[in-house]
Amino acid sequence: MMSRVLVTRDPASSRELTGLLRDRGYNVRVAPLLEAQLPEDTTALRCVLERAARPQVPTWLTVTSANTVLALAAVASDPGWGGALERARASTPRLSVAAVGRATASALRKAGIGVDFTPQREQSAAGMLAEWPDASASTGEAALVPASELASPTLADGLTERGYEVSTAVAYRMVPAPAATPLHPDVGSAQDPPVLAADAARDQCARGEFGAVVATAPSRVAALLDDQPRPPDETKWVAIGEPTAAALRLRGLAPVVADDPSPAALVAAVDRAMEDVLKITSSTEEKTS
């Protein structure tokens, strides 16, 4: 089973995924394409962090990516910022923390912050709203929504409709890799798969040199495919979730969507996407043996 698979992520954040793919026999390449860095003006983000640490009314802090955790850490004036937020979870008025999924919850816990709510079904802004623990806010309750510059207003708008006083902030921007000051500095490992520059990844994708491409964000779909020749139909596409799948469908592609964003679920989705290819390959090998 030696099919080339491209993962649209940097080596450090995709290490578990790429290791599992290689264990399954795939020939893996990674291409960050984009990297996260702080916005030029971090005033609003610092304000969000200060309000979360010292809530004046019952307050929700919503965290929709591990990058947001890194951004909060980057603007914190105190290295013990995570402990300050954890103390706020025991205060009155209380801070509650919502995480979009397991990876984000794990990043928060590593910073010393407990998590009060994570959606169990769809791990997205829409999924958070669908399972939000409070049908409506009590008078004066607040919600803090730091997110990517590219994030849709779905979560902020939905919480506003439920009666929360919502404050938003740009936590990070996605810029072409390599970023000047990335939030997630790359610490290479000898076990990492080869890293492709963006131009090389786009060129090889257009030529059909990958059996499958694991797309990890709508922005990375755009960075890989926009203004490029359409990839051959033989290339299989795997989406980390519904927003990324929608970005692929918008470009005329039919992705297999992972059951959840975990590395194991992504590998299972790659296997499903490649199932027909592997059957054809096995049949051909049997006939020629």
N, C-alpha and C positions, 0 to 999 in steps of 0.2 A: 504494500500500500504506500507507494512513494509518489504522492501528488503534492505539488507545490501549493502552499496556503499562505496568503498574505493577511497579516493582522495589522489593522490601522491604529496602532498604539505604540508608545515608546517601550523600550525593552523593560524598564524597571516596573512599570505598572501592568505589564502583560506577562510577567515572568511565570506565574502559575499556569496561565492559559497556554503559553507557548511550550512549557514543559510537558503538559498533558497532551498537546497535539503531537509533539515529537515522540512521546511514549506510544502513541497510536500509529506511528510510522509516517507521519506527514513531514514533508520537507518545508520548514517554516521560514518565512521572512517577516520582518516587522518594518513598518513605515510610520513614524509619528505624524507626518503631514502637517499637523498643527500642534502648538504647545500653549499652555495657559500661562499668562502673566498678569500681574496686577494692572488695573486701569491707571491712567495717568493721575487722576484725582481720586484719592481714597477716603475723602472726607465722609461720604455717606456710609461707607463700609465701617469706618472707625466708630461712627455714631451708632450703627447697628450693634456692634460689639459692646459698646458702653451701655446701651440700653438693655442688652441681654444680661449683662453682669449686674445691673442695678435696676431691676424692673420696678416701675412705679405703679403698674397695674398688672393683673394677670396677663402674661405674655407668652406667645408661642414663638420660638425660633425655628424656622423651617430650613432644612439643609438638603439640597437636591443633588449634591455631588461631593466626592472626596476633594475635588479641587477647591470647593468653597471652604472646607476645613483648612486646607493649606493657606488659602487667602486670609482667613481670619487669623491664623497663626502669624502670618507675615506682617499684618498691620498691628498686632497686639503690642502694647508698650511693656507689658509684663510677661515674662516667659511662663508664668503660672496662670495664664488666661483661662486654661481649661478648668483649673481648680476653682477659679472665680465663677465660671458658669455653673459648675457643679454645685457650688454653695448656693447659687441663686435658685437652683431647683428645689432647695430645702427652705427657701425664704418665704416670707409673706409680704407683698404679693409674690407669687411663684412664677418662675420660668419653667416652661415645658418645652421639650425639644423633639422635633419631628425629623426623621430621616427618610429619604426616598426609597432606600433599599439597604440590603445587608452590607454592601461594601462601604456605603456612606456611614452607616451605623458603626461599623468597625473602625473607620477613621476617627469618628467622634470619641469612641471609647478609648482609643489609643491616646487621645488628647486629654483623657480623664473626665469625659462628659458622658453622663448616662443618657439614654434615649427613651422617650415616653411613648412614641408612636412610630411604627413603620407599616406601610401597607403590605398586606399578605398576598395580594393578587398582582395587579399591574404596578410595577415599580416606575412610576412616572408622576408628573404633576397631576395629571388627570386621575391616576390611581390613588394618589394621596387624598384628593378631594372626594373620591367615591367612597373611601373608608374613613374619612375624617371623623375623629371621635366625638366632636361636638356638632350637633346639627346646626346650631346657631350660637353666636357669641353673646355673653352677657354684656350689658352696657359698659363701655369703656375698655373692653379687652383688646389687646394689641396683638399683631402678628408681624414679625420681622422676616423679610424675604430677601436675603442676599442670594444672588445667582449670577450665572454667566451673562455677559452682555448680549448673547444671542438667545437667551431663554425667552420662551413665549410668556405672555402675561397670564396664562391659564390659572396658575396657583394664586397669584396676587388678586386677580379679578374675582376668582371663586371665593376667596376668604373675605374680600370686601363685601360681596353679595351676602355673605353669612353674618355680617355685622361687625367684623373686626376692623379696627383702625390699623390699616396696613401701611408699613414703611418698607420700601424697596431700596436695594443698593446693588450696584454692579460690583460683584466680587472679583471677577477676572475676565480677561479678554482672551479669545483664541487667536493666535497669530501664527503665520507660517513658521514652521520649524527650520532652523533652530531659533528659538526666542532669545532675545538679548539677556533677559533675566527670568528664566522659567521658574514657575512655582514648584515644579517637580524636577530638581536638578538630576540629570542622569548619572547614576553611579553604575558603571558597566560591570558586567560579570563575564568571566570566561565561558560560562555556560549559555550566554545569550545567543539567540540566532542572529544571522547577519541583518544589519540595518540598512534599509534602502532610503536614499534621499528622495524627496518628493517627485522630482522629475523622472527618476528611474522607476519609481513605483507606478507613476501614471503611464509611462511608456510601456512597461511590461504588462500592465493591466490591459491597455489598449490592444496589445498584440496577442492577448489570450494566453499568457505564460503562467497563469495561476489556475489551478483547478478550482479553488474556492477563495473568496475574499471575505474576511470577517470585518464587518463595518461596525464601528463602536460609537458613532455619533452622527447626527445629520450634518454637522459642519465638516466632518471628515469625508462623508459621502460627496459633498460639494467640492472639497479640495481635491479629491481623487478623480472625479468624473466630469466636472463642468469644463466646457471648452476643450474636451478631449474626444477622440473618436469613440464611438460606442463599442464596448467590449464584446467579444464574440459570445454567442448564445451558450457556448459550452462552459463558460465560466459560471460557477455557482456562487450565490450570494447568501451570506448569513448576517442577520441583523441582531444586535444586542437587545433590542426592544422595539415597541411599536413606533415611537417617533422616528427611529432610524429606518425601520421598514417602510414607513410612509415616504421618507426621502428617497429611498431606492425605487419605490413604485412610481413616484413622480417622474423618475427618469426612465421609466419603461422596463424596469427589472422586477423579477418575481423572487423575493427573498424567502428563505426559511428563517423563521423568527425563533430565537432561543426562548425556552420556557421561562427563564429568568436570567439576569445578567451575570450569574456566577460562571467561573471558568468551566466547571463540569457541564453546565447546561449549554455553554457555547460549543464545547467539544462535541456534545451529543448532537447539536444542530448541524455542525460540520459533517458529522457522520451521516445524518439524514440527507443533507444536501448532496453528498458525494455517493450515496447508495447506488444510484443507477450507473454512474461512471465506474464504480468499483466492480459492479456486476459485469459490465461490458468488458472491462480489463481482464477479469478472472476468466470469462468465457473465451476470450481471445487467446489467453495464455494456455488454457486447456487444449484448444484446438491445435496449437502449434507445438505442444509438448509431445 
